[in-house]
Amino acid sequence: MNHRFLGLPFEWWYPVVWGIPYPIWTVTWTILGLIVGSFLNVVIHRMPREESVVTPPSHCPHCNQRIPLKHNLPVISWLWLRGRCRSCSAPISPRYLGVEVLTGGIFLLTWLVFGAQQPEVALALSLLFAGFIAATFIDVEHLIIPDEITLGGVVVGFLLSAVAPGLHGAETAAQGLKASGLGIAVGGGVVYAVLRGGKLLFGRQRVGLEGTRRVVFHESGLILPSGEIPYWELFYRPSDTVRCHGKRIELSDRCFRDQSVEVRLAATPAELRIGNESLAAEGEPYLAVETDRIDLPREAMGLGDVKFMAAIGAFLGWQATVFSLFASAVLGTAIALVLIALGRQQWSGRLGYGPYIAAAAMIWVFGGRQWWMEWFSWPLR
Ligand SMILES: [Zn+2]
């Protein structure tokens, strides 16, 4: 053991750490988790809206009144104010309470499992799980995981692997960094391979356009008010269809009104249906549709998940990414089956893939790793 922390050998820190009774550390760690949860609420709300997570200080989204520290205590304030803003009484989502309790609970669990033997590993894992919570809530609401979380996670995971090589079952900083680098490459690589080649899971995404807007099928991609989506992301199987109801449909040489539009560019020949009329899409250089919502064939995974899995590899190593890929597919299928049984299958198309990956990686940390090490005897470190 030649770990160092803040430049000092770990042995130097033991009396500092263990001079304080273990239960006090446990309580401190849980409270820290609640405070981190409170910060995650800010991240979940602001990061996908590209607002700073630091300034301005917390304010009520309804009346803009600044929330003083004494009314911004995790859990306690929400319960004390019964989920309402102190100045305008507007309800504050129970999600705020839920995220704080969840983060505190996960910090506590991580500490109880890893804290006594490897406090530095407990610290690094708690940070990873905090990232999972933010990624999950943002992905469910916005179907994206911000780069700050995924690419930030890659960098932080790599650096922490030097401080806490125990994350990878390694002894030295150099071994930790090597395992982390391999995890980043394999994690990003396998998801990218599935995304481009396998098309393992798929769904459909309905995009509301906030009023009637103009969408254009351009040479190489679909232009939505929110930006351009390249065709290779939309059309892979012949059956992949972009659907909408057009209030006004413009081709280069004619116009339609109030017709359904279906576009299948991976079909041979590429197909364009307007109402009951089927046209060869090849011959149409231009198509613009005014519509208020559009259905896109959606890959269950996106480039955000490639970066997300790379971050998991940075923290947990390459085996964790392979395990998480398969375990998340199993979880996703199981949940889809439950939703179908409940007659709620339309919900499954609404879920991004990130939450399944995060859940699978947590299963890895709290048992999957053990299982893997027992079943696969080939050298893995
Ligand atoms: Zn208010």
Residues whose N, C-alpha, C, O or C-beta is under 5 A from the ligand:
A	BS01	ZN	C60 H62 C63 C85 S87 C88 S89 A90
